[in-house]
Amino acid sequence: MGKYIIRRLLQQIPILVGVSILLFAIFQMAPGNPLAQFFNDPNMTAEQLQQLEAAYGLDRPAYLQYFDWVTKMVRGNFGYSISLRQPVSSLIAERMWTTFYIAFVSMLLSLLIAIPLGVISATKQYSIFDYGGTIFALMGVSIPVFFFALLLIKILGVDARLLPISGMRTAGARMAFPYNYLDIFKHSIMPLIVLGLTGAGSFMRYTRSSMLEIIRQDFIRTARAKGLKEKVVIYKHALRNALIPVITLLGFSLPVLFSGALLIEIVFIWPGMGRMQFQSVMNRDYPLMMGINMFLAILTLSGNLLADISYAFVDPRIRFD
Amino acid sequence: MSSELKTKKQVDPNAGAKKEDVMGPWKIIWKRLKKNKLAMAGLFIISLMTLAAILAPFLTSHGRDTVNMIKTNAKPDSVNRLGTDDLGRDILTRMLHGGRISLTVGLVSTGLRLLIGVTLGGIAGYYGKGVDNAIMRIADVFSCFPFLPIAITFVAILGPSIYNVMIVLALLGWPGICRIVRAEILSLREREFMEAATALGISDFRKIMKHLLPNTMASIIVSATLGIASAILTESSLSYLGLGVSPPTPTWGNMLSGAQQQYVLRHRWWQWIPPGLAIFVAVMSLNLLGDGLRDALDPRLKQ
């Protein structure tokens, strides 16, 4: 097992190198200059501009800039945000948790909805439940995240005034210990509903088809023949095996989660990484854009790796060589 | 010459089907699909929407970009069935035309995606070894970016335009279909009919194009249907953010941008709910169809 993990870790290195080259190449295609805002500044002399270019290393050939960037990154230096005037790594560290909170709690919510529905759909295949579940799941996959969010904002936020419609905290309010977290939770209810429900669809479909495959296998027939109760057969024998591929899906759904979180953060003005990235795009803050993309790529890779390893861990049929 | 004739026969398993009254594979699939009511509903609705988009100029008497400053933000009435926007343009007309753009972006980007994915997947699966390894590692690199974050980065650098949206969708989306095609060809390659094809001495290109790829058609069709759906969804997200197709060209996504203002969200439902529903209904019917196709093409789970 240890060997397997090490080998999988080593395999990620060339992919990471590829990712960094690709990202760097994308940014080389950019027509504008990240220092454009200074070029238009009449107070800047040509000399000062040159100094700035040298300071950011923009006057050197592309391949040297690349090596520069990579070696700095390996040391944990992701560059310096031009628009926010802070190191990118500290900006990411600061915003990361608010995004993680939304992403992981909504994923949990998705699973809580999806797994029971998937099991019922599979055990009652072609019943009304199954059709209803299928339609529900496909609706979750099909509705544009931002449209769903806007509908909720209108219904729950603007019309019924039940929930706050944007931000993470009530502006200007100073609250004591339990209330400040409650405030954050209240602000996060709508984002969590949107991401949780839209994410449940694919998990549900997956649980259903995985379950359908399992309940046709011989060991389930054996379990029934032993006279076990149907509940035990389904929830103990079948579900445990059916969840193995779902675990893998969890790791792989990380990129989908961050895509959804990006839109949600923009619509709900949630101060996470996605919103910061959108602002960096709008400001053409290239170091910040690059840093966030690189961070997300590393996160995705780790998610895939974790999925593979946990898969091997929970399923003893997988061999490690 | 003789090998040419023989390959033709192998390629077309339907040849002579009528004479012997045997159902061809596509006919069987169609028969199975017809039983799936949800999938047929999806097919019907998406066909209807496509037709409406194609016939857009004939279905309405308003101009797509005709500004009417006297009648801005008007509620739906008998002239403007879905009201007007902030420039007095007819919402229904813009939705019909927006459908053209949204559906075209979905189709073209998926076509491009398939072109890249199927070609590379075919090459990787057929040649295996080093070529396979190289292509699949590149696919790994492309698929370890979360889609929307890297897409907005791309578009921000290339500039928002309809072509860039298509290119981005294709460039970022090909690894999925590439993996599917590769895996299938990898196993098909070892089958006996390929040994026969090798014995006939036909070229690699012909083997891939005429013998291997047609056998992966089922997966490609399913992936394409679901792919169009997700492409429409992504285009709408990008356009909503102002990073996709830019106005005055309407798409369902950028028509929703107005709802970013709370006043519009609250008091002018006709400006944002109809286009939102249009995206939802189009994507939903494509997903229903794709789901039904998958069941019809893979009868393993139907017992």
Boltz contact constraints between the chains, C-beta under 6 A:
constraints:
  - contact:
      token1: [A, 15]
      token2: [B, 140]
      max_distance: 6.0
  - contact:
      token1: [A, 15]
      token2: [B, 141]
      max_distance: 6.0
  - contact:
      token1: [A, 18]
      token2: [B, 141]
      max_distance: 6.0
  - contact:
      token1: [A, 19]
      token2: [B, 141]
      max_distance: 6.0
  - contact:
      token1: [A, 22]
      token2: [B, 141]
      max_distance: 6.0
  - contact:
      token1: [A, 29]
      token2: [B, 157]
      max_distance: 6.0
  - contact:
      token1: [A, 30]
      token2: [B, 157]
      max_distance: 6.0
  - contact:
      token1: [A, 138]
      token2: [B, 287]
      max_distance: 6.0
  - contact:
      token1: [A, 141]
      token2: [B, 287]
      max_distance: 6.0
  - contact:
      token1: [A, 142]
      token2: [B, 280]
      max_distance: 6.0
  - contact:
      token1: [A, 142]
      token2: [B, 283]
      max_distance: 6.0
  - contact:
      token1: [A, 142]
      token2: [B, 284]
      max_distance: 6.0
  - contact:
      token1: [A, 142]
      token2: [B, 287]
      max_distance: 6.0
  - contact:
      token1: [A, 143]
      token2: [B, 280]
      max_distance: 6.0
  - contact:
      token1: [A, 144]
      token2: [B, 233]
      max_distance: 6.0
  - contact:
      token1: [A, 144]
      token2: [B, 236]
      max_distance: 6.0
  - contact:
      token1: [A, 144]
      token2: [B, 279]
      max_distance: 6.0
  - contact:
      token1: [A, 146]
      token2: [B, 240]
      max_distance: 6.0
  - contact:
      token1: [A, 147]
      token2: [B, 276]
      max_distance: 6.0
  - contact:
      token1: [A, 150]
      token2: [B, 259]
      max_distance: 6.0
  - contact:
      token1: [A, 154]
      token2: [B, 265]
      max_distance: 6.0
  - contact:
      token1: [A, 158]
      token2: [B, 266]
      max_distance: 6.0
  - contact:
      token1: [A, 212]
      token2: [B, 301]
      max_distance: 6.0
  - contact:
      token1: [A, 255]
      token2: [B, 146]
      max_distance: 6.0
  - contact:
      token1: [A, 258]
      token2: [B, 146]
      max_distance: 6.0
  - contact:
      token1: [A, 259]
      token2: [B, 146]
      max_distance: 6.0
  - contact:
      token1: [A, 259]
      token2: [B, 147]
      max_distance: 6.0
  - contact:
      token1: [A, 259]
      token2: [B, 148]
      max_distance: 6.0
  - contact:
      token1: [A, 262]
      token2: [B, 148]
      max_distance: 6.0
  - contact:
      token1: [A, 262]
      token2: [B, 149]
      max_distance: 6.0
  - contact:
      token1: [A, 263]
      token2: [B, 237]
      max_distance: 6.0
  - contact:
      token1: [A, 277]
      token2: [B, 149]
      max_distance: 6.0
  - contact:
      token1: [A, 281]
      token2: [B, 152]
      max_distance: 6.0
  - contact:
      token1: [A, 281]
      token2: [B, 156]
      max_distance: 6.0
  - contact:
      token1: [A, 289]
      token2: [B, 153]
      max_distance: 6.0
  - contact:
      token1: [A, 293]
      token2: [B, 150]
      max_distance: 6.0
  - contact:
      token1: [A, 293]
      token2: [B, 153]
      max_distance: 6.0
  - contact:
      token1: [A, 296]
      token2: [B, 146]
      max_distance: 6.0
  - contact:
      token1: [A, 296]
      token2: [B, 149]
      max_distance: 6.0
  - contact:
      token1: [A, 297]
      token2: [B, 144]
      max_distance: 6.0
  - contact:
      token1: [A, 297]
      token2: [B, 145]
      max_distance: 6.0
  - contact:
      token1: [A, 300]
      token2: [B, 144]
      max_distance: 6.0
  - contact:
      token1: [A, 301]
      token2: [B, 144]
      max_distance: 6.0
